[in-house]
Amino acid sequence: MTSTVERATPAPAEGPRGHATSGEVVRQLRRRQRLRACVVVGVGIVLCATVLVLTFGMGVAGLPPGRSIPALFGVGDRFDVLLVQDLRVPRGLAAIVAGAALALAGALFQSTLRNPLASPDILGISGGASLGAVTAVMGYGATGNTVTLWAFVGGLGAAAAIWLFAWRGGLHGIRFVLVGVGIAYVCTSLISWRLAEAELREAGTVLLWTVGSVADVREETLGILVAGVTLLTLLALLVGREQRVLALGDEHAQGLGVGPDRSRMLALLIGVGLVALATSIAGPIAFVALVAPAIARRLVDDGGPALLPSAVIGAALTLTADVIGQYALPVTAPVGVVTGVVGAPYLLWLLARSERGR
């Protein structure tokens, strides 16, 4: 009997060993998810850089690599440096930064409201920014940074209106989305009314603010865009830590020390700032904020908001769409037209899938 007891004594140690093994499995899973996120971000950055360099050789004035690469660093013929540094690089960077801002805002909206349709362009925030710009140009003859400021204020105003009508003792995702869709229709109707009253020359001037384009982004506005998006991205990454907790539900979030309303408000304010800033510079580039986060979540598959992967994928999508609109179509098309053509079928598919699931 003694030998039987001695043989049985090691048995309780199996529980702790099994628990440690489970913990190690969880750590390995998290490391694998972080690795996938890093791979997605790295591949996206390389893709953006590659497409940007390829644009140096596209078009009638395109340059071979032997001339375009030195011109990127200010070496070579004056025309080569002008083409690369003053024309191709600013436009490409504008597409990259604006796309990253819109995609990051979309990821914040969708994770905070827990709704894959919670995209800033569908909710009317981009439409509010467009309405502000159109009003500035057609109502007051504004130009330059003044138009950008009006667009930014318009986006914030649309977000404030959505917040006012959607708040009922708290912020609920479905009510926020429905009110946002209504605000989007109001903004679209007001823009159409403005365009109907405009002369042909004025209508051409405000085309940017109705479809989205990075063709006329200047260095000073590009600097504002880069600085603003960088700051808001850092804030978004700090807020993103609470998004996983919010996904557990309000009661669990409060139990873990996270205030649901405060966290949602902060995340949505950062998202509104990103959308308003990007739209005030490049106009309402459609569907990037809707599509890019969905792609990122599928690639990373960690249950989180996938903020950085969304931003990188949004940058790559916007830059690629701009290149397609410039060089791959029979006629030149603004980037917002190309993203709209690509994003509309995705929206229809998403709605159909949601209806089947319901």
Backbone torsions as a table, in degrees:
resi	resn	phi	psi	omega
1	MET	NA	-36.2	179.0
2	THR	-60.0	-43.8	179.0
3	SER	-62.7	-34.9	179.1
4	THR	-65.8	-42.1	178.9
5	VAL	-65.1	-42.1	-179.4
6	GLU	-63.3	-38.6	179.1
7	ARG	-69.8	-27.1	-176.3
8	ALA	-84.2	-20.2	-175.6
9	THR	-60.9	-35.1	179.5
10	PRO	-68.1	-11.9	-173.0
11	ALA	-57.9	-41.3	-179.0
12	PRO	-61.6	-23.7	-179.5
13	ALA	-69.1	-15.0	-179.5
14	GLU	-68.5	-30.6	-179.9
15	GLY	-63.4	-54.2	177.7
16	PRO	-59.0	-39.4	178.5
17	ARG	-63.7	-40.3	177.8
18	GLY	-64.3	-37.1	177.9
19	HIS	-65.8	-43.0	178.2
20	ALA	-61.8	-38.9	179.6
21	THR	-64.6	-40.6	177.6
22	SER	-63.3	-41.9	177.1
23	GLY	-62.3	-38.2	178.4
24	GLU	-66.6	-36.5	176.7
25	VAL	-62.4	-42.6	178.9
26	VAL	-63.2	-43.1	179.1
27	ARG	-63.9	-39.6	177.6
28	GLN	-64.8	-39.1	178.2
29	LEU	-63.2	-43.3	179.5
30	ARG	-65.5	-40.5	177.2
31	ARG	-63.0	-38.7	179.0
32	ARG	-66.2	-39.6	178.5
33	GLN	-66.9	-41.5	176.8
34	ARG	-63.7	-38.6	178.2
35	LEU	-63.2	-42.6	178.2
36	ARG	-62.7	-40.7	178.2
37	ALA	-62.9	-42.5	178.8
38	CYS	-64.6	-38.0	179.1
39	VAL	-65.9	-43.2	179.0
40	VAL	-61.5	-45.0	179.6
41	VAL	-63.7	-45.3	-179.6
42	GLY	-62.5	-45.9	179.5
43	VAL	-64.3	-39.5	178.6
44	GLY	-63.4	-41.0	178.5
45	ILE	-64.5	-44.4	178.7
46	VAL	-62.6	-40.0	179.1
47	LEU	-63.7	-43.5	178.6
48	CYS	-61.4	-45.7	-179.9
49	ALA	-63.2	-40.6	-179.0
50	THR	-65.2	-46.6	-179.8
51	VAL	-63.7	-39.7	179.4
52	LEU	-62.0	-43.8	178.9
53	VAL	-66.5	-37.6	179.2
54	LEU	-64.0	-30.4	179.4
55	THR	-65.0	-21.5	179.5
56	PHE	-63.1	-27.0	-177.7
57	GLY	-102.0	6.3	-177.2
58	MET	-96.0	159.3	177.3
59	GLY	84.5	177.5	-178.5
60	VAL	-64.1	-37.2	-177.7
61	ALA	-94.1	15.1	-178.4
62	GLY	-60.7	150.2	-178.0
63	LEU	-114.9	146.6	173.5
64	PRO	-70.4	160.4	-178.0
65	PRO	-57.2	-33.5	-179.6
66	GLY	-63.2	-20.7	177.9
67	ARG	-106.9	-33.8	-175.5
68	SER	-74.4	-39.2	-178.6
69	ILE	-65.1	-48.5	174.6
70	PRO	-60.5	-37.1	-179.7
71	ALA	-63.7	-27.5	177.6
72	LEU	-61.2	-29.6	-180.0
73	PHE	-103.0	14.9	175.9
74	GLY	83.3	17.1	-178.1
75	VAL	-111.0	133.2	175.7
76	GLY	122.7	-164.7	-178.6
77	ASP	-63.0	149.4	-177.7
78	ARG	-62.1	-39.2	178.0
79	PHE	-64.7	-40.0	179.4
80	ASP	-62.4	-44.6	-179.9
81	VAL	-65.0	-40.2	178.4
82	LEU	-61.9	-45.7	-178.0
83	LEU	-62.9	-44.9	-174.1
84	VAL	-77.8	-53.1	-171.5
85	GLN	-79.4	-33.0	-174.9
86	ASP	-99.4	-18.1	-176.7
87	LEU	-116.1	-58.7	-172.2
88	ARG	-75.5	-45.2	-176.4
89	VAL	-66.1	-48.2	178.7
90	PRO	-59.2	-40.6	179.7
91	ARG	-66.5	-43.0	179.2
92	GLY	-64.5	-42.8	178.9
93	LEU	-65.1	-37.3	177.8
94	ALA	-62.0	-42.7	177.9
95	ALA	-64.4	-41.1	-178.8
96	ILE	-64.7	-49.5	-175.3
97	VAL	-71.0	-41.7	178.6
98	ALA	-64.2	-42.9	178.0
99	GLY	-62.9	-40.7	178.2
100	ALA	-63.9	-41.6	179.8
101	ALA	-63.5	-45.6	-179.2
102	LEU	-65.4	-42.5	-179.6
103	ALA	-66.4	-40.9	177.8
104	LEU	-63.9	-41.1	176.3
105	ALA	-63.0	-41.5	177.6
106	GLY	-61.4	-40.5	178.3
107	ALA	-63.7	-40.3	177.8
108	LEU	-65.0	-44.3	-179.4
109	PHE	-63.9	-47.2	-175.5
110	GLN	-67.9	-39.6	179.7
111	SER	-73.9	-36.1	-178.7
112	THR	-71.1	-44.2	-178.4
113	LEU	-89.4	-7.0	179.3
114	ARG	53.7	48.5	-179.2
115	ASN	-145.7	120.1	-178.9
116	PRO	-67.3	-12.7	178.0
117	LEU	-92.2	-1.5	-176.8
118	ALA	-78.8	73.1	178.8
119	SER	-105.4	140.1	-177.0
120	PRO	-58.8	-33.7	179.4
121	ASP	-72.8	-33.6	176.0
122	ILE	-72.4	-32.6	-178.0
123	LEU	-80.0	-8.4	174.6
124	GLY	97.1	-0.1	-179.9
125	ILE	-70.5	-42.3	174.5
126	SER	-63.9	-38.2	177.3
127	GLY	-64.0	-36.5	176.5
128	GLY	-64.2	-40.5	177.0
129	ALA	-64.7	-40.5	177.7
130	SER	-63.9	-42.0	178.9
131	LEU	-62.3	-40.0	177.4
132	GLY	-62.1	-42.2	179.8
133	ALA	-67.7	-44.0	-179.7
134	VAL	-63.3	-40.4	177.9
135	THR	-63.1	-40.8	-180.0
136	ALA	-64.5	-42.9	-176.6
137	VAL	-72.3	-47.8	-172.1
138	MET	-87.7	-27.3	-178.2
139	GLY	-90.4	-31.5	-173.9
140	TYR	-128.7	1.2	178.7
141	GLY	65.9	27.9	-177.6
142	ALA	-71.4	155.1	177.8
143	THR	-141.3	166.8	171.5
144	GLY	62.5	-137.4	-175.5
145	ASN	-67.1	-21.5	176.9
146	THR	-63.7	-39.6	177.0
147	VAL	-64.9	-41.0	177.9
148	THR	-60.0	-42.6	179.3
149	LEU	-64.3	-42.9	177.8
150	TRP	-61.4	-41.0	179.3
151	ALA	-63.8	-40.3	179.1
152	PHE	-63.6	-44.6	179.1
153	VAL	-64.8	-37.7	177.6
154	GLY	-62.0	-42.2	177.4
155	GLY	-63.9	-42.4	177.5
156	LEU	-65.7	-36.9	178.4
157	GLY	-64.6	-41.3	177.5
158	ALA	-63.0	-42.2	178.4
159	ALA	-63.8	-39.7	178.4
160	ALA	-64.1	-39.0	178.7
161	ALA	-65.1	-42.4	178.2
162	ILE	-61.3	-44.2	-179.2
163	TRP	-61.9	-42.4	-177.7
164	LEU	-62.6	-44.9	-176.7
165	PHE	-81.8	-21.2	-176.9
166	ALA	-92.1	-17.9	-175.7
167	TRP	-78.7	120.7	175.2
168	ARG	-137.6	77.4	-177.5
169	GLY	69.2	16.1	-178.5
170	GLY	155.4	171.9	-178.3
171	LEU	-107.9	117.8	-178.3
172	HIS	-114.7	135.5	-171.0
173	GLY	-58.3	-48.1	-173.6
174	ILE	-67.5	-38.1	178.1
175	ARG	-66.5	-40.4	178.6
176	PHE	-60.6	-43.1	-179.3
177	VAL	-66.1	-45.2	-177.8
178	LEU	-64.7	-43.2	177.4
179	VAL	-64.5	-39.3	179.1
180	GLY	-62.4	-40.1	177.0
181	VAL	-61.9	-41.0	177.2
182	GLY	-63.1	-43.2	177.5
183	ILE	-62.6	-37.8	178.9
184	ALA	-61.4	-42.1	177.9
185	TYR	-64.5	-39.2	178.1
186	VAL	-62.2	-46.8	180.0
187	CYS	-62.9	-42.6	179.2
188	THR	-62.9	-40.7	179.8
189	SER	-65.5	-41.4	179.6
190	LEU	-66.9	-38.1	177.0
191	ILE	-65.2	-43.4	178.5
192	SER	-62.3	-39.0	177.9
193	TRP	-62.9	-43.0	177.7
194	ARG	-61.6	-43.8	-178.9
195	LEU	-67.6	-34.7	179.8
196	ALA	-65.0	-29.7	179.6
197	GLU	-89.2	-7.0	-172.7
198	ALA	-85.3	156.9	171.0
199	GLU	-78.8	167.1	-175.5
200	LEU	-60.2	-41.6	-178.4
201	ARG	-66.4	-41.2	178.2
202	GLU	-65.8	-39.3	179.3
203	ALA	-61.9	-38.8	177.2
204	GLY	-66.9	-32.8	180.0
205	THR	-66.1	-37.9	-175.8
206	VAL	-93.5	9.9	180.0
207	LEU	-59.3	-37.8	178.9
208	LEU	-54.8	-38.7	-173.0
209	TRP	-84.2	5.0	176.6
210	THR	-114.6	-24.3	-177.8
211	VAL	-121.8	-25.5	-178.2
212	GLY	92.2	124.5	-179.3
213	SER	-157.7	148.9	175.8
214	VAL	-115.2	18.7	-175.2
215	ALA	-71.6	-31.6	-172.4
216	ASP	-114.5	25.2	178.7
217	VAL	-74.2	125.7	-178.2
218	ARG	-97.6	168.8	-173.6
219	GLU	-62.6	-41.3	-177.7
220	GLU	-66.9	-41.0	177.6
221	THR	-71.4	-32.4	176.4
222	LEU	-64.3	-39.6	177.2
223	GLY	-62.1	-41.2	176.7
224	ILE	-62.4	-43.0	-179.6
225	LEU	-62.0	-47.5	-177.6
226	VAL	-64.0	-45.9	-178.5
227	ALA	-64.5	-45.7	-178.8
228	GLY	-64.8	-43.8	-179.3
229	VAL	-67.1	-37.2	178.3
230	THR	-62.1	-46.5	179.9
231	LEU	-63.5	-46.9	-178.7
232	LEU	-67.8	-30.2	176.7
233	THR	-65.7	-42.2	177.5
234	LEU	-61.6	-42.2	177.4
235	LEU	-65.0	-38.4	179.7
236	ALA	-63.9	-38.3	179.2
237	LEU	-66.4	-34.9	176.6
238	LEU	-67.8	-42.9	179.8
239	VAL	-70.0	-30.3	-176.9
240	GLY	-60.1	-21.0	178.4
241	ARG	-65.0	-27.6	-178.6
242	GLU	-88.1	-8.9	-177.3
243	GLN	-67.1	-37.1	178.5
244	ARG	-64.2	-38.0	179.8
245	VAL	-67.6	-40.3	178.8
246	LEU	-63.0	-30.5	180.0
247	ALA	-64.6	-18.8	178.9
248	LEU	-78.9	-12.2	-177.5
249	GLY	112.5	157.1	-175.5
250	ASP	-63.7	-40.9	-177.6
251	GLU	-64.9	-44.9	178.7
252	HIS	-65.6	-38.5	179.4
253	ALA	-62.7	-43.2	177.4
254	GLN	-64.0	-37.7	177.4
255	GLY	-64.3	-27.7	178.5
256	LEU	-93.8	8.4	175.3
257	GLY	86.8	17.3	179.8
258	VAL	-110.3	122.7	177.2
259	GLY	-79.3	114.0	-174.2
260	PRO	-59.8	-49.2	-177.4
261	ASP	-65.4	-42.4	178.8
262	ARG	-62.9	-43.3	-178.9
263	SER	-66.6	-42.5	178.7
264	ARG	-63.9	-43.6	-178.9
265	MET	-61.6	-45.0	-179.1
266	LEU	-64.8	-44.2	-179.4
267	ALA	-63.8	-42.7	-179.4
268	LEU	-69.6	-34.5	177.1
269	LEU	-64.5	-40.9	176.9
270	ILE	-64.4	-42.9	177.7
271	GLY	-61.9	-41.0	178.3
272	VAL	-63.2	-42.3	178.2
273	GLY	-61.3	-41.3	177.9
274	LEU	-63.4	-45.5	-179.1
275	VAL	-65.4	-46.8	-178.6
276	ALA	-62.0	-40.1	-179.8
277	LEU	-66.9	-47.8	-179.3
278	ALA	-65.0	-42.4	-179.0
279	THR	-69.1	-33.6	179.5
280	SER	-68.0	-20.3	179.3
281	ILE	-98.1	-44.8	-171.3
282	ALA	-114.9	-2.4	-177.8
283	GLY	84.6	178.8	-175.9
284	PRO	-80.8	87.8	178.2
285	ILE	-76.4	112.5	-167.4
286	ALA	-75.4	146.0	164.6
287	PHE	69.1	-5.4	176.7
288	VAL	-64.0	-44.1	179.6
289	ALA	-66.3	-21.1	179.6
290	LEU	-87.3	-43.9	-170.7
291	VAL	-84.1	-44.6	-172.7
292	ALA	-59.4	-46.1	178.5
293	PRO	-62.5	-35.4	178.7
294	ALA	-63.9	-42.6	177.4
295	ILE	-63.7	-43.0	-178.6
296	ALA	-63.1	-43.4	-179.9
297	ARG	-64.2	-35.1	178.6
298	ARG	-69.9	-37.2	-179.0
299	LEU	-73.1	-40.1	-177.2
300	VAL	-82.5	-46.6	174.1
301	ASP	56.6	50.6	177.6
302	ASP	-117.3	6.4	178.3
303	GLY	79.5	0.6	-178.8
304	GLY	-103.1	-174.6	-178.2
305	PRO	-75.2	-16.2	178.7
306	ALA	52.7	57.7	-172.3
307	LEU	-67.5	-56.0	-178.4
308	LEU	-63.9	-45.7	175.0
309	PRO	-57.8	-38.0	178.0
310	SER	-62.7	-43.6	-179.0
311	ALA	-62.4	-43.5	-178.2
312	VAL	-68.0	-42.1	178.4
313	ILE	-65.5	-39.9	176.5
314	GLY	-61.9	-39.6	177.0
315	ALA	-63.2	-44.5	-179.7
316	ALA	-65.8	-40.8	179.0
317	LEU	-63.1	-44.6	-177.4
318	THR	-67.3	-44.5	179.2
319	LEU	-63.3	-44.1	179.4
320	THR	-63.9	-41.3	178.2
321	ALA	-63.2	-38.6	178.8
322	ASP	-66.1	-40.5	178.1
323	VAL	-64.5	-41.9	178.0
324	ILE	-62.2	-43.8	179.6
325	GLY	-64.1	-30.2	-179.4
326	GLN	-81.0	-43.4	-164.5
327	TYR	-122.3	-17.0	-172.2
328	ALA	-104.1	-3.3	-178.1
329	LEU	-111.8	157.1	178.9
330	PRO	-60.0	-31.1	177.4
331	VAL	-125.7	153.6	178.5
332	THR	-72.0	129.9	-177.8
333	ALA	-125.8	138.3	175.1
334	PRO	-62.3	157.0	-176.1
335	VAL	-62.8	-32.9	179.8
336	GLY	-64.7	-30.7	177.2
337	VAL	-68.4	-44.1	-178.6
338	VAL	-65.0	-46.7	179.4
339	THR	-65.3	-31.8	176.6
340	GLY	-66.2	-41.1	179.0
341	VAL	-64.9	-37.5	-179.5
342	VAL	-77.2	-39.3	-173.1
343	GLY	-79.2	-28.4	-177.9
344	ALA	-59.8	-46.4	176.9
345	PRO	-61.2	-35.1	177.7
346	TYR	-63.9	-41.6	178.6
347	LEU	-61.8	-43.1	178.2
348	LEU	-62.6	-41.4	178.2
349	TRP	-64.0	-41.4	-179.8
350	LEU	-64.3	-41.7	177.6
351	LEU	-64.8	-40.7	178.7
352	ALA	-64.5	-41.2	179.4
353	ARG	-66.8	-39.9	178.2
354	SER	-63.4	-39.4	179.3
355	GLU	-66.0	-40.2	177.7
356	ARG	-64.7	-40.9	179.9
357	GLY	-64.5	-37.8	179.9
358	ARG	-69.7	NA	NA
